[in-house]
Amino acid sequence: MKIIVPMAGMGKRMRPHTLTIPKPLIPVAGKPIVEHLVEDIIKVCHEPVDEIAFVVGRFGQEVEKSLIAIAEKQGAKGTICYQDEPLGTAHAILCAGEALTGNLVIAFADTLFKTDQLKDAEHIDGIIWTSKIEDPRMFGVVKLDDKGLITDFVEKPQTFVSDLAIIGIYYIKDGDNFKKELQYLIDNDIRDKGEYQITNALENMKRKGLMLKSSTVQEWLDCGNKDATVNTNQRVLEIKSDCATNNTNSKNIINSVVIDPCYIGGDVKIIDSVVGPHVSLGANSVISGSRVKNSIIQTNSTIENSCIANSMVGNHSSIKNKQKELSVGDYTSEQ
């Protein structure tokens, strides 16, 4: 099986945190978002994953090396593919053309999920993961028949047709056929709202008699903006006990309290402070005379004489004498 991860977007809603790295490499609970994503997919797959293809913009060699390392950590080959123009979801997937063969999972890299094992994969042509939401007007949704098979794809319905929102993760049994359907959209310039959309390819497959099923996730964790990412950090720390660490006995934690669950990176120093719950501290950061909760602090940053919550602080940043919610990027100084 192969995993295709389209992640070429600029992440504008996550600025300033995406000015230096792409959004899927922002860490939550001590790991990049995209690393959590591929781990979660591999856990539910019914067969080994031999390749992970990342569809990226021109992010540079360091980013590409990080992605290759994430794939290799999972025992898979890492492949870098490029999408130079933002022409839609179908176009992004087709940019990984050589990897579109055999069984596939396509996962857009700004969402995490919790679900059971992949069910009925051998007896179905495709599975679209969905989540029940209160207001589906901003999402693509699916309609089902009484057997759970998809009868319709509806993009951003303004009147209620379904509350099953497509979360951006798909299983495709026949990657070679799916590639043909994607190419058909490009060759015939079939667009929706100006872009080539994966749902149009899936709709064509359904019309040809292929069976597509919805699988509802137990939890859908969005990483589309700062607040959503902080909330996702909180839930991942709660769900994944292997990510949460309690270093209260560490020699680098002096006259301080760490309230679980938290992730404490290597060589972090916590002095005269209370940290947690739901805090991720990147390596080599220093918290001094402060209260920090429900926040992500990246590497080599300093929080001094401050009280912050619901915050994201980038790498190599310095925060002093602040009593507020923060969203600051790398190399930022606030005093």
Buried (B, 14 or more C-beta within 10 A) or exposed (E): BBBBBBBBBEBEBBBBBBEBBBBBBBBBBBBBBBBBBBBBBBEBBEEEBEBBBBBBBEBEEEBBEBBBEBBEEBEBBBBBBBBEEEBBBBBBBBBBEEBBBBBBBBBBBBBBBBBEEBBEBEEBBBBBBBBEBEEBEEBBBBBBEEEEBBEBBBEEBEEEEBBBBBBBBBBBBBBEBBBBBBBBBBEEEBBBEEBBBBBBBBBBBBEEEBBBBBBEBEEBBBBBBBEBBBBBBBBBBBBBEEBBBBBBEBEBBEEBEBBBBBBBBEEBBBBEBBBBBBBBBBBBBBBBBBBBBBBBBBBBBBBBBBBBBBBBBBBBBBBBEBEEBBBBBBBBEBE
